């Protein structure tokens, strides 16, 4: 796993002024492995090797500027029947999702990537893990199915942007070689551009006005050797399967089971990422400090927590690149990013975390705008 560090270091450095490396941000398997490794390194005080390398935190490094409320939360809703316009939506019983928001979906002109709502979802009933990201005018979803499709993949990813130029900017790195390229007519009538090789396939198309999409899969992502040969029919089938599962007619709320009670004045929520497995979810949020930069707060498991200091009477595990606290049996990590927060400020934010759904009041928002 040591070779993963440069991937995330590069992604984080690029995030200071550049664009999202979506492939690095959306790799769900690495997300979980790196998060566990981060916890172990914090537990042993090896902050120098951390490299701020949790994908959940990296996903929040979509650029700043949104002015959404800070994370609030509620229990996962019960399963419900999908009502999407997609032909695959009828009679599909969905697994629990983050709570819905009463805002305009992409089918009604919803704004992509404003950093605190999710406009992408899937009617595919098979994924055991779903991950979403939103910020800086792009949104992503990754679905891990746990079993291989008949077309040779088990995990798929989709990114949407409001312009073709922005989509191309974000996804130009996906193919390094010379793939096969051909047009592909998608369910619903749109025609996209299919690119494929023995390793992966991508599909670029415009599903809605002012919505441009790129979907991709990596073949053999859960198949042992010897690897079967991928045909053009496999590539077409994979991309038709993925594109028909994506839905744009719902808005999900970025939500977490924690709230901040203190942050530097003027701090705003700028991006979010969610990972949903079964009936539970984990979340990470980016908070932008005016004129400074962005810090990140994530919820984690509490395993291996080994406090090494106290702040405001609370036990904290503190390292060079982040600090960790356990509240009501749940772990929370703060990573300073490029915010310039002092260690005292980081610990002030961290020890002020309260678990449970956010309870917003006018007075609380006045004291700490969008972080109460």
N, C-alpha and C positions, 0 to 999 in steps of 0.2 A: 504493500500500500504506500510505500514511501514515495513512489514516483508520482503520486497524486498531488503532493504538495505544490510543485511548480504550476500545475494546472490552475489551482485556485489562487496562488499568489499572482499569477498573470492576470486572472480574471479580476481580482481585487484592484490591482494596479490600474488596469484599464478603466475600471469603474470611476476612478477619480475624475476623468474628463471624457472618457470614451464611451463605447457602446457595449451592450450586453453580449457576452459570449454565451449564447443560449444553450449550446451543447454541454458546456461545463456546468451551467446553472441547473439544468434539468435532469441530470443523471441521477435517478433515484437511488440506485444501488450504492453509488459512491456517496450520495448524501447521507445515508444511514451509517455506512462504514466510517466515514470521516467524522461524523458527529460522535460516534462512540469513541473513536481514537482521540478526539478533542477532549472528551470527558476524562479519559485516562491520563492524558498529558497534563490537564489542569490538576488532576488528582495528585500527580507526582511533582507538580511545580515546574514542569518543563515548558514554560511559556515561550521560550525562544523558538521551539520547533512548531508552535501552533500555526503560525502564518495566517491566522484568522481564517481557518480552512474548513468551516462547516458550510455545506451547500445551502442549508436553510438561511444562514446569515449571508452567504454570498448572493443568494437570490434577492435579498433585500437591497443589494447594492445597485439596483436600478436607480437612475439619477433622481435628483431631488426636485421639489417644487410643488408637489401636491399638498393640499391643505385639508386632509381628511381627519376625522376623529382618530384619536389613539385607540389601540385595540380594546375591544370589549368582547364579551363572550356570552354564550348560552349553550345549554346542553345540545348535543346533536339531535336533529329532528328524527322522528321515526320514519321508516321507509314509506315511500309513497309511489304512486303510479305516475310515470312520465306523461306529459301532455305536449311534448315538443312537436314542431311541424315536420321534423325529419321523418321519412318513411319508416325508419327503424324504431320510432318512439312508441308506437302503439303497443299496448300490453306489456311493455317493459317495466318490471318492478325494480326500482332503483335501490341501491344501498344508501344508508344515511349520508347526508351531505352537510356542509356548513349551512347556517341559516340563510334563507332567501332574503333579498332586499327589494323594497318597492321602488325600484328605479328603472329607467328605460333600458331595455336589453338592446343588443346590437341590431336586432330586427326592427327596432324603433328609434334608431339613431343614438344609442348609448355610446358613451365616450370610452375608447379603448385606453387601458393602462394609466388610469388616473391614480392608482396606487392604494386604493382602499376598498375596491369592489372587484369581483371577478365576473367576467362576461362569457367565459368559455365553460362548457361542460360536455359530457358524453352520455349517450344513451346506452352505451355498451355495458351490459350487466356483469361482465366477468372480472374487471380489475379488482384486485385486493388492495392496491394502493393507488391513490390519486394525489398528484401534487400540482398546485397552481402558483403562478407568480404574476404580479401586476405592478407596473410602474414605468415612467418615462415613455408613455405612448405605445407600449407593447404589452401583450399578455401571453401567457403560456399555460399549457396543461400537459402533464405526462401521466399516462396510465400504464400500470404494470399489472399484467393479467395473471401471471403465475403459471400459465400454460402456453404452449406454442400454438399459434394459429396454423391452419393448414397451409398458409402462405409463407411460413418460415420465420415469424417474429413473435415475441411475447410482450414487448413494451413499445409504445408509440408516443410521439410528442407532436404538439401542434403549437405554432406561434402565429399570432395575428397582429397586424399593424394597420394604421389608417391609410397609408399610401404604399404604392408598389416600391417606391424608392427606399422607404424605411424598412420594408420587409426584406428587400435585397441586401441592404446594409447589415441587417442583423443576422442573415443566414448565409452570407457569401462564403463562409468558411466550411460549410457542411461537406462539400465534395472537394477533395484534393486532386483526384485523378480525372480521367476522361470518361464520364458515364455515358450509357446509352440514353438518348433523349427522344421523346415522342409526345404528341398531344394525347390527352386522355379525357374523354367525355365523362363527366361526373353526374351522379344521380341529381336530378333537379335541373339539368340542362347546361350548366357551365362547363367550359372546356379548360382544363389545366395543362401544365407542362410536367410530364413525368420524367424523372431522371433516375437511373438505377444502375447498380453494379452487383457483383457477387456479395458485396459487404452491406449495402444499404440501398434504400429508395427514398426519394423525396417527391412531393407533389406541391406545386405552386399554383394557386388559383384565386379567383375573386368570388367568394360565396355571396356577398352582399355589397350594395353600394358603400363605398368608403371603408370596406373591410377586405384586406388582403391576407391570405393565409398560406402558411407553409407547414406541411405535415411530413414527418419522416420516421422511418423505422430502421433498425439495424438487424439484418438477417443473422440467423444462428445465434441470437443473443442468449439462448438457453438450451442449445442443442450440442451434445457432445460430439467429438470426432468419431467417424469421418463426417464432414459436413456435406449435406446434399447440394447438388447444383441448383442455383436459382435461375428460373426461366423468366422470360418476359411476362408470361401469364401470372407467375408468382408476384412480380413487382406490380402489375396492374391490379391483381386481386387484393394485395395488401393495401394499396393506396385507396382503392374504392371502398374497402372495408373500413378504413380509418375515417375517410372523409364523410362517409354516410353516418358515422356514429357521432360526429361533432355536432353540438347544438349551440345556438346563439340567442335563444329566446328566453333566457333566464339570467338573473343577476344574483350572485352569491356574495354574502358579506364577509370580508376579512374579519375573522373573529378569533379571540384567544381567551383562555381562562385566566387572565391576569390583567391588571391595570396599573399604570404608573401613578403615584401620588406626588411625585416631584420630578421636574426636569428643568433645565435652564430656560429662562423666559423666552417666549416666542417659538419654542420647539414645536415642530409640526411632524405629523406622520407623512412619510414620502413614498413608501412602498411596503408591500407585504408579500409573504409567501406562506402557503399552507400545505401540509401533508396530511392526508386523511387515510387511515388504515382501519378497515372494519367499521367500528362505531366510534372511534376516537380520532382526535386530530392533534397535531402539533403546529405551532405557528412561530414565525419570526417577523419582526417589523423593523423598518428603518425609520429613524427619527432624525430630522435635519435641524441643526442649530443655526439660526440666522447668521450669515456672514462667516460661518466656520466650516461645517461639514456634517457628516452623518455618523450616527452610532446605531448599534443594533441590539435588540433584546429578543431572545429566543427562549421558549420553554423547552425543557429537556427532561430526561429521566433523572432520578436522584441517585442512581447507582454510583458507587465509588466516590461519592462526595467526601472529601477530607478537609474540613475547615482548617485554615492556618492563621486566621486573624479574626478580630472582631471590629465592628463599626456600628456606632449608635446602639451598642449593647447586643448586636446580632452577630452570629457566627457566619463567616464568609471564607470561601476558598479563593484566594487572590493570586493571580499570575501576571506576567508582564503584558500579555496580550488579551486578557479578559479576566473577569471575576464571576463567581458562581455562588448562588445561595439556594437553600432549600426552604420553601414556604409551604406548610401544610402537606408535606410529603412530595412536593413537585419541585424539580430543579429549574432555575432560571439563570441564563447566561447573559452578561453584557459584554459587548466587544466595542471598543472605542472607535474603530474605523478611522476616518480622517477628521473626526469631529474636534480634535484637540481637547477633549474633556480631560481634566486632571484626574488623578486616581481618587482624590477626595470626591469629585463630582460623580465619577462612575459609581463609587460605593454609595453615595447619597441616592442616586437613581435606583440602584440595585436593592438597597435595604428598604426603600419605600414601596417596593412591589407588593401588591396585595393580590392574593389568589381569588378566583371566582369571577363571575360576570361583572363587567364595568357598570357602575351606577353613576351616570352623569347628571350633574345639577348645574344650574346657571352659575352659582357661586364657585363651584369647583372649577368650571371652565375659565372663570375670570381669574382665579388664582394661578392656574397652570393651563394655559390654552391648549386644548386637544391632547393633553397628557394626563388628565385626571381620571 
